[in-house]
Amino acid sequence: MGARSADESHRAATPLELLFDLTFVVAVAAAAAELAHAVADDHVGDGLVSFLMVFFAIWWAWMNFTWFASAYDCDDVPYRLLTLLQMGGVLVLAAGVPAAFEDSDFTAVTAGYVIMRAAMVTQWLRAGHSDPASRATAYRYAAGTVVIQAGWLARLALPETAGFVGFFVLVVLELAVPLWAERPTGTTWHPHHIAERYGLFTIIVLGESVLAASRALTPAVEAGVTTDAVLLGGGGLAALFGCWWLYFAAPAGRGLATHRGMSFYWGYGHYGIFAALAVLGAGLEVTAETLVHDIHASDGVAGFAVALPLIAFLLLLWALHAPLEAAPVTYLGVVVAACGALAVIAWTAAAGLALPWAVVLLNLPIWAAIALQVIVDDRRARTSTVPG
């Protein structure tokens, strides 16, 4: 298991990585569905906290696998079997999501998470044994991960308040391990491979959001297609498509190649982007439920459940990609204006605008930003082709 080259040509995601990602669909879908139920019951605060806690476990396990694979993927038999073990851990985690939301019981979530992380310890030990140049780094990763997993297991025995505080302490320690481990020697992750893997996970989360909205709309359509159902379905799909358009407008691979020192900032910041897209799916599911059920949450809450993740997505997308590019895809002024418009439109739902129309109108700032981005790209392309 030698280190792979950071400038390997034509590096792309492998079929095993794609299969691995599919197991995360189950976990993300479970977390988003529980959040949607919590919002519909007007338990927004508790539901959001539980979601962010569960989503950290999902995201961090995925991210560690992804960056390790970028540097050390050898696709031999032990590597494949350890990946299979991690996939099993994802399913265990997903099975524990309902208990985490309903009873604050993180036993199964923790068990699944520790299974995934234990497999990564073995991978790091293999890397350290096979790659003398990065042995200290690999063994630091392994040692740090082992210690913190013991902490996660010990947290289960703590009282609820202490366990809640302990969660955030352990999160900080988890995030600190790579910073500490990479001090002796940085791993040889591939910038374009990493950008592709993050893009693929973005599509995974967007796909879950499409599924959530479709699942919620099905009862309404079965009762008879209505204008409201068409507006919600079309508006939700357009919003998700707009997020896809904006995300992939930024060539992250090129930026990471020239700014490798930004990798932690960019990689860690994607927790917010992924979480925002998953919350958007939950918000769309809540809006669709209003067509067939009398939910406890108001139309204003449902409207902001769609608008706020869109605002978070736009702000984080700009913040993460602007430092990587000399000429940003979207300007801060455009982002701020779009976020302000989203907040105003969501407020109109609270003030009495029909929710389906509010969802449609929430697309206007997103697609205005896309239109400006297309115009800017076109002008840059024309300028670059002018002789002299």
Kinemage of the C-alpha trace (Angstrom):
@kinemage 1
@onewidth
@group {chain A} dominant
@subgroup {mainchain}
@vectorlist {calphas} color= white
{ca met a 1} P 0.000 0.000 0.000
{ca gly a 2} L 2.360 2.689 -1.238
{ca ala a 3} L 1.394 6.337 -1.528
{ca arg a 4} L -0.125 7.351 -4.845
{ca ser a 5} L 1.155 10.336 -6.786
{ca ala a 6} L -0.516 13.681 -6.146
{ca asp a 7} L -0.200 14.563 -9.836
{ca glu a 8} L -1.209 11.195 -11.298
{ca ser a 9} L -2.773 11.743 -14.710
{ca his a 10} L -6.407 10.845 -15.398
{ca arg a 11} L -7.117 10.032 -11.726
{ca ala a 12} L -10.819 9.329 -11.277
{ca ala a 13} L -13.206 7.805 -8.754
{ca thr a 14} L -13.243 4.007 -8.744
{ca pro a 15} L -16.282 1.712 -8.950
{ca leu a 16} L -15.650 0.735 -5.316
{ca glu a 17} L -15.781 4.370 -4.230
{ca leu a 18} L -19.068 4.819 -6.077
{ca leu a 19} L -20.524 1.721 -4.406
{ca phe a 20} L -19.288 2.964 -1.038
{ca asp a 21} L -21.081 6.271 -1.574
{ca leu a 22} L -24.374 4.529 -2.276
{ca thr a 23} L -24.536 3.176 1.267
{ca phe a 24} L -24.452 6.755 2.509
{ca val a 25} L -27.669 7.459 0.618
{ca val a 26} L -29.447 5.354 3.236
{ca ala a 27} L -27.902 7.220 6.155
{ca val a 28} L -28.467 10.696 4.711
{ca ala a 29} L -32.052 9.815 3.768
{ca ala a 30} L -32.768 8.523 7.276
{ca ala a 31} L -31.398 11.680 8.902
{ca ala a 32} L -33.263 14.008 6.518
{ca ala a 33} L -36.544 12.116 6.970
{ca glu a 34} L -36.322 12.377 10.753
{ca leu a 35} L -35.537 16.078 10.493
{ca ala a 36} L -38.573 16.589 8.250
{ca his a 37} L -40.785 14.869 10.829
{ca ala a 38} L -39.359 17.049 13.606
{ca val a 39} L -39.934 20.257 11.630
{ca ala a 40} L -43.480 19.208 10.691
{ca asp a 41} L -44.183 18.625 14.393
{ca asp a 42} L -42.756 22.099 15.117
{ca his a 43} L -39.790 20.695 17.049
{ca val a 44} L -37.313 22.567 14.884
{ca gly a 45} L -34.601 23.205 17.461
{ca asp a 46} L -34.370 19.675 18.835
{ca gly a 47} L -34.656 18.161 15.373
{ca leu a 48} L -31.939 20.354 13.896
{ca val a 49} L -29.504 19.639 16.731
{ca ser a 50} L -30.048 15.881 16.401
{ca phe a 51} L -29.646 16.137 12.639
{ca leu a 52} L -26.371 18.044 12.851
{ca met a 53} L -25.000 15.522 15.345
{ca val a 54} L -25.953 12.508 13.237
{ca phe a 55} L -24.815 14.196 10.044
{ca phe a 56} L -21.382 14.831 11.526
{ca ala a 57} L -20.914 11.092 12.019
{ca ile a 58} L -22.010 10.437 8.427
{ca trp a 59} L -19.870 13.174 6.908
{ca trp a 60} L -16.724 12.581 8.942
{ca ala a 61} L -16.658 8.849 8.247
{ca trp a 62} L -17.155 9.508 4.521
{ca met a 63} L -14.531 12.233 4.454
{ca asn a 64} L -11.836 10.171 6.153
{ca phe a 65} L -12.384 7.301 3.741
{ca thr a 66} L -12.275 9.690 0.783
{ca trp a 67} L -9.035 11.462 1.645
{ca phe a 68} L -7.326 8.214 2.601
{ca ala a 69} L -8.378 6.630 -0.687
{ca ser a 70} L -7.072 9.613 -2.613
{ca ala a 71} L -3.613 9.033 -1.152
{ca tyr a 72} L -3.470 5.235 -0.675
{ca asp a 73} L -6.174 3.400 -2.646
{ca cys a 74} L -4.499 0.184 -3.809
{ca asp a 75} L -7.703 -1.784 -4.488
{ca asp a 76} L -6.261 -5.057 -3.187
{ca val a 77} L -8.272 -7.717 -1.355
{ca pro a 78} L -7.713 -6.379 2.209
{ca tyr a 79} L -8.582 -2.863 1.053
{ca arg a 80} L -11.833 -4.072 -0.509
{ca leu a 81} L -12.816 -6.126 2.537
{ca leu a 82} L -12.124 -3.256 4.924
{ca thr a 83} L -14.248 -1.018 2.697
{ca leu a 84} L -17.025 -3.605 2.921
{ca leu a 85} L -16.739 -3.434 6.718
{ca gln a 86} L -17.120 0.337 6.584
{ca met a 87} L -20.198 -0.020 4.383
{ca gly a 88} L -21.680 -2.289 7.040
{ca gly a 89} L -20.955 0.382 9.627
{ca val a 90} L -22.882 2.927 7.558
{ca leu a 91} L -25.949 0.679 7.581
{ca val a 92} L -25.702 0.174 11.352
{ca leu a 93} L -25.479 3.935 11.793
{ca ala a 94} L -28.497 4.483 9.532
{ca ala a 95} L -30.528 1.959 11.518
{ca gly a 96} L -29.874 3.958 14.681
{ca val a 97} L -30.977 7.335 13.316
{ca pro a 98} L -34.638 7.114 14.468
{ca ala a 99} L -33.603 6.317 18.050
{ca ala a 100} L -31.143 9.228 18.024
{ca phe a 101} L -33.906 11.656 17.058
{ca glu a 102} L -36.748 10.257 19.135
{ca asp a 103} L -34.967 9.195 22.326
{ca ser a 104} L -31.524 10.852 22.078
{ca asp a 105} L -30.182 7.296 22.036
{ca phe a 106} L -26.968 7.331 20.018
{ca thr a 107} L -25.959 3.746 20.804
{ca ala a 108} L -26.479 2.327 17.303
{ca val a 109} L -25.205 5.498 15.619
{ca thr a 110} L -22.048 5.320 17.717
{ca ala a 111} L -21.618 1.598 17.066
{ca gly a 112} L -21.865 2.084 13.314
{ca tyr a 113} L -19.506 5.038 13.443
{ca val a 114} L -16.901 3.167 15.498
{ca ile a 115} L -17.061 0.220 13.077
{ca met a 116} L -16.224 2.550 10.201
{ca arg a 117} L -13.439 4.274 12.094
{ca ala a 118} L -11.939 0.989 13.312
{ca ala a 119} L -11.625 -0.119 9.695
{ca met a 120} L -9.799 3.119 8.941
{ca val a 121} L -7.354 2.447 11.784
{ca thr a 122} L -6.412 -0.809 10.078
{ca gln a 123} L -5.978 0.992 6.766
{ca trp a 124} L -3.685 3.574 8.337
{ca leu a 125} L -1.607 0.855 9.996
{ca arg a 126} L -1.235 -0.838 6.616
{ca ala a 127} L -0.196 2.460 5.039
{ca gly a 128} L 2.350 3.116 7.777
{ca his a 129} L 3.852 -0.344 7.372
{ca ser a 130} L 4.111 -0.041 3.580
{ca asp a 131} L 5.134 3.614 3.204
{ca pro a 132} L 8.214 4.525 5.293
{ca ala a 133} L 8.223 8.118 4.012
{ca ser a 134} L 4.818 8.807 5.585
{ca arg a 135} L 4.975 6.292 8.429
{ca ala a 136} L 4.839 8.887 11.202
{ca thr a 137} L 1.791 10.525 9.630
{ca ala a 138} L -0.042 7.231 9.157
{ca tyr a 139} L 0.647 6.059 12.695
{ca arg a 140} L -0.492 9.406 14.095
{ca tyr a 141} L -3.772 9.018 12.243
{ca ala a 142} L -4.183 5.496 13.620
{ca ala a 143} L -3.303 6.424 17.207
{ca gly a 144} L -5.492 9.521 17.279
{ca thr a 145} L -8.445 7.648 15.844
{ca val a 146} L -8.158 4.811 18.367
{ca val a 147} L -8.073 7.171 21.346
{ca ile a 148} L -11.066 9.178 20.168
{ca gln a 149} L -13.154 6.091 19.404
{ca ala a 150} L -12.649 5.061 23.019
{ca gly a 151} L -14.010 8.485 23.902
{ca trp a 152} L -17.119 7.990 21.750
{ca leu a 153} L -17.837 4.676 23.441
{ca ala a 154} L -17.279 6.155 26.908
{ca arg a 155} L -19.660 9.009 26.056
{ca leu a 156} L -22.551 6.531 25.910
{ca ala a 157} L -22.237 6.002 29.667
{ca leu a 158} L -22.474 9.715 30.504
{ca pro a 159} L -25.648 11.495 31.693
{ca glu a 160} L -27.544 13.308 28.938
{ca thr a 161} L -26.153 16.801 29.567
{ca ala a 162} L -22.577 15.618 29.998
{ca gly a 163} L -22.937 13.421 26.931
{ca phe a 164} L -24.172 16.379 24.900
{ca val a 165} L -21.165 18.477 25.901
{ca gly a 166} L -18.888 15.493 25.371
{ca phe a 167} L -20.125 15.174 21.809
{ca phe a 168} L -18.768 18.586 20.844
{ca val a 169} L -15.503 17.999 22.686
{ca leu a 170} L -15.004 14.797 20.702
{ca val a 171} L -15.910 16.577 17.461
{ca val a 172} L -13.140 19.105 18.084
{ca leu a 173} L -10.692 16.279 18.785
{ca glu a 174} L -11.743 14.424 15.620
{ca leu a 175} L -11.177 17.546 13.549
{ca ala a 176} L -7.802 18.106 15.202
{ca val a 177} L -6.383 14.653 14.401
{ca pro a 178} L -5.658 15.325 10.691
{ca leu a 179} L -4.086 18.697 11.540
{ca trp a 180} L -1.780 16.971 14.033
{ca ala a 181} L -1.144 13.850 11.970
{ca glu a 182} L -0.076 15.715 8.833
{ca arg a 183} L 2.609 17.781 10.553
{ca pro a 184} L 5.484 15.342 9.886
{ca thr a 185} L 4.541 14.743 6.233
{ca gly a 186} L 1.420 15.582 4.278
{ca thr a 187} L -0.430 12.799 2.486
{ca thr a 188} L -0.341 12.720 -1.307
{ca trp a 189} L -4.029 13.304 -1.968
{ca his a 190} L -4.949 14.126 -5.555
{ca pro a 191} L -6.688 17.527 -5.981
{ca his a 192} L -8.793 16.603 -8.993
{ca his a 193} L -9.761 13.257 -7.470
{ca ile a 194} L -10.828 14.991 -4.249
{ca ala a 195} L -12.851 17.578 -6.168
{ca glu a 196} L -14.580 14.800 -8.102
{ca arg a 197} L -15.359 12.834 -4.939
{ca tyr a 198} L -16.864 15.876 -3.240
{ca gly a 199} L -18.883 16.590 -6.357
{ca leu a 200} L -20.196 13.041 -6.367
{ca phe a 201} L -21.247 13.280 -2.728
{ca thr a 202} L -22.989 16.550 -3.531
{ca ile a 203} L -24.990 14.687 -6.169
{ca ile a 204} L -25.736 11.944 -3.630
{ca val a 205} L -27.202 14.494 -1.207
{ca leu a 206} L -29.118 16.275 -3.971
{ca gly a 207} L -30.511 12.919 -5.084
{ca glu a 208} L -31.697 12.210 -1.559
{ca ser a 209} L -33.436 15.580 -1.561
{ca val a 210} L -35.216 14.728 -4.811
{ca leu a 211} L -36.297 11.424 -3.264
{ca ala a 212} L -37.568 13.136 -0.114
{ca ala a 213} L -39.653 15.633 -2.068
{ca ser a 214} L -40.999 12.919 -4.361
{ca arg a 215} L -41.904 10.696 -1.424
{ca ala a 216} L -43.828 13.494 0.234
{ca leu a 217} L -45.619 14.520 -2.973
{ca thr a 218} L -46.804 11.005 -3.812
{ca pro a 219} L -49.892 11.047 -1.514
{ca ala a 220} L -50.916 14.434 -2.906
{ca val a 221} L -50.638 13.236 -6.501
{ca glu a 222} L -52.521 10.030 -5.700
{ca ala a 223} L -55.381 12.156 -4.391
{ca gly a 224} L -55.446 14.055 -7.672
{ca val a 225} L -52.965 16.328 -9.418
{ca thr a 226} L -53.471 19.917 -8.296
{ca thr a 227} L -51.883 23.251 -9.106
{ca asp a 228} L -50.272 23.325 -5.657
{ca ala a 229} L -48.658 19.917 -6.202
{ca val a 230} L -47.276 21.021 -9.569
{ca leu a 231} L -45.929 24.253 -8.093
{ca leu a 232} L -44.244 22.498 -5.174
{ca gly a 233} L -42.833 19.705 -7.301
{ca gly a 234} L -41.583 22.003 -10.033
{ca gly a 235} L -40.311 24.633 -7.635
{ca gly a 236} L -38.469 22.096 -5.500
{ca leu a 237} L -36.833 20.424 -8.486
{ca ala a 238} L -35.797 23.777 -9.953
{ca ala a 239} L -34.199 24.807 -6.647
{ca leu a 240} L -32.210 21.576 -6.428
{ca phe a 241} L -31.145 21.892 -10.061
{ca gly a 242} L -30.054 25.458 -9.395
{ca cys a 243} L -27.899 24.333 -6.470
{ca trp a 244} L -26.307 21.715 -8.711
{ca trp a 245} L -25.596 24.326 -11.391
{ca leu a 246} L -23.934 26.733 -8.992
{ca tyr a 247} L -21.869 24.078 -7.221
{ca phe a 248} L -20.329 22.695 -10.386
{ca ala a 249} L -19.685 26.141 -11.865
{ca ala a 250} L -16.571 26.351 -9.684
{ca pro a 251} L -13.560 24.272 -10.913
{ca ala a 252} L -12.435 23.152 -7.465
{ca gly a 253} L -9.817 20.678 -8.691
{ca arg a 254} L -7.732 23.374 -10.323
{ca gly a 255} L -8.014 25.594 -7.264
{ca leu a 256} L -6.998 22.822 -4.871
{ca ala a 257} L -4.012 21.968 -7.075
{ca thr a 258} L -2.655 25.508 -6.788
{ca his a 259} L -3.717 26.066 -3.162
{ca arg a 260} L -3.046 22.756 -1.394
{ca gly a 261} L -2.728 24.652 1.871
{ca met a 262} L -6.461 25.446 1.667
{ca ser a 263} L -7.422 21.766 1.750
{ca phe a 264} L -8.518 21.674 5.402
{ca tyr a 265} L -10.549 24.865 5.075
{ca trp a 266} L -12.215 23.652 1.881
{ca gly a 267} L -12.698 20.062 3.012
{ca tyr a 268} L -14.021 20.845 6.488
{ca gly a 269} L -16.249 23.633 5.200
{ca his a 270} L -18.136 21.174 3.050
{ca tyr a 271} L -19.828 19.845 6.163
{ca gly a 272} L -21.991 22.945 5.958
{ca ile a 273} L -22.660 22.609 2.227
{ca phe a 274} L -23.627 18.943 2.458
{ca ala a 275} L -25.753 19.527 5.551
{ca ala a 276} L -27.514 22.505 3.945
{ca leu a 277} L -28.461 20.455 0.888
{ca ala a 278} L -29.784 17.644 3.081
{ca val a 279} L -31.781 20.129 5.179
{ca leu a 280} L -33.161 21.580 1.938
{ca gly a 281} L -34.520 18.139 1.075
{ca ala a 282} L -36.150 17.916 4.490
{ca gly a 283} L -37.651 21.368 4.022
{ca leu a 284} L -39.115 20.434 0.656
{ca glu a 285} L -40.588 17.310 2.224
{ca val a 286} L -42.264 19.430 4.895
{ca thr a 287} L -43.772 21.769 2.303
{ca ala a 288} L -45.130 18.797 0.377
{ca glu a 289} L -46.676 17.336 3.538
{ca thr a 290} L -48.779 20.483 3.922
{ca leu a 291} L -50.766 19.393 0.854
{ca val a 292} L -52.079 16.239 2.499
{ca his a 293} L -51.707 16.737 6.265
{ca asp a 294} L -52.403 19.393 8.855
{ca ile a 295} L -48.913 19.741 10.287
{ca his a 296} L -48.118 21.547 13.536
{ca ala a 297} L -45.565 23.852 11.927
{ca ser a 298} L -46.793 27.076 10.348
{ca asp a 299} L -46.368 27.971 6.679
{ca gly a 300} L -43.730 30.447 7.778
{ca val a 301} L -41.677 27.700 9.417
{ca ala a 302} L -42.068 25.529 6.315
{ca gly a 303} L -41.005 28.409 4.073
{ca phe a 304} L -37.902 29.139 6.116
{ca ala a 305} L -37.117 25.393 6.163
{ca val a 306} L -36.485 25.804 2.428
{ca ala a 307} L -35.049 29.331 2.398
{ca leu a 308} L -32.505 29.026 5.226
{ca pro a 309} L -30.614 26.032 3.788
{ca leu a 310} L -30.522 27.826 0.425
{ca ile a 311} L -29.028 30.871 2.147
{ca ala a 312} L -26.456 28.713 3.959
{ca phe a 313} L -25.580 26.931 0.717
{ca leu a 314} L -24.989 30.163 -1.209
{ca leu a 315} L -22.870 31.757 1.523
{ca leu a 316} L -20.740 28.666 2.105
{ca leu a 317} L -20.296 27.986 -1.596
{ca trp a 318} L -18.905 31.469 -2.097
{ca ala a 319} L -16.766 31.323 1.064
{ca leu a 320} L -15.183 27.989 0.140
{ca his a 321} L -14.544 28.576 -3.548
{ca ala a 322} L -13.667 32.279 -3.706
{ca pro a 323} L -10.201 31.803 -2.081
{ca leu a 324} L -9.329 29.101 -4.629
{ca glu a 325} L -9.942 31.197 -7.733
{ca ala a 326} L -8.394 34.480 -8.878
{ca ala a 327} L -11.664 35.287 -10.668
{ca pro a 328} L -14.583 34.038 -8.522
{ca val a 329} L -17.536 32.439 -10.246
{ca thr a 330} L -20.025 34.435 -8.156
{ca tyr a 331} L -19.388 37.779 -6.490
{ca leu a 332} L -20.108 38.436 -2.826
{ca gly a 333} L -22.544 41.232 -3.628
{ca val a 334} L -24.619 38.866 -5.747
{ca val a 335} L -24.618 36.256 -2.984
{ca val a 336} L -25.669 38.748 -0.303
{ca ala a 337} L -28.446 40.142 -2.500
{ca ala a 338} L -29.715 36.642 -3.280
{ca cys a 339} L -29.701 35.682 0.405
{ca gly a 340} L -31.606 38.822 1.324
{ca ala a 341} L -34.208 38.105 -1.343
{ca leu a 342} L -34.587 34.524 -0.106
{ca ala a 343} L -35.232 35.743 3.439
{ca val a 344} L -37.840 38.252 2.249
{ca ile a 345} L -39.661 35.644 0.152
{ca ala a 346} L -39.713 33.204 3.079
{ca trp a 347} L -41.164 35.960 5.250
{ca thr a 348} L -44.008 36.419 2.741
{ca ala a 349} L -45.013 32.805 3.407
{ca ala a 350} L -45.228 33.653 7.094
{ca ala a 351} L -47.250 36.751 6.183
{ca gly a 352} L -49.821 34.800 4.200
{ca leu a 353} L -48.494 34.010 0.718
{ca ala a 354} L -49.527 30.504 -0.340
{ca leu a 355} L -46.641 28.137 0.404
{ca pro a 356} L -46.477 26.564 -3.103
{ca trp a 357} L -46.053 30.012 -4.630
{ca ala a 358} L -43.417 30.886 -2.029
{ca val a 359} L -41.399 27.807 -3.037
{ca val a 360} L -41.607 28.862 -6.685
{ca leu a 361} L -40.545 32.428 -5.866
{ca leu a 362} L -37.579 31.162 -3.831
{ca asn a 363} L -36.118 30.073 -7.155
{ca leu a 364} L -35.859 33.639 -8.442
{ca pro a 365} L -32.708 34.623 -6.488
{ca ile a 366} L -31.054 31.285 -7.265
{ca trp a 367} L -31.676 31.523 -10.985
{ca ala a 368} L -30.789 35.218 -11.065
{ca ala a 369} L -27.386 34.267 -9.634
{ca ile a 370} L -27.072 31.559 -12.286
{ca ala a 371} L -27.951 34.013 -15.064
{ca leu a 372} L -25.291 36.457 -13.859
{ca gln a 373} L -22.752 33.647 -13.632
{ca val a 374} L -23.497 32.603 -17.225
{ca ile a 375} L -23.103 36.204 -18.418
{ca val a 376} L -19.785 36.590 -16.575
{ca asp a 377} L -18.488 33.285 -17.956
{ca asp a 378} L -19.472 34.307 -21.478
{ca arg a 379} L -17.694 37.652 -21.189
{ca arg a 380} L -14.559 36.022 -19.795
{ca ala a 381} L -14.559 33.482 -22.607
{ca arg a 382} L -14.855 36.233 -25.213
{ca thr a 383} L -12.106 38.284 -23.570
{ca ser a 384} L -9.737 35.316 -23.449
{ca thr a 385} L -10.175 34.703 -27.189
{ca val a 386} L -9.484 38.308 -28.234
{ca pro a 387} L -6.026 38.474 -29.944
{ca gly a 388} L -3.332 40.457 -28.150
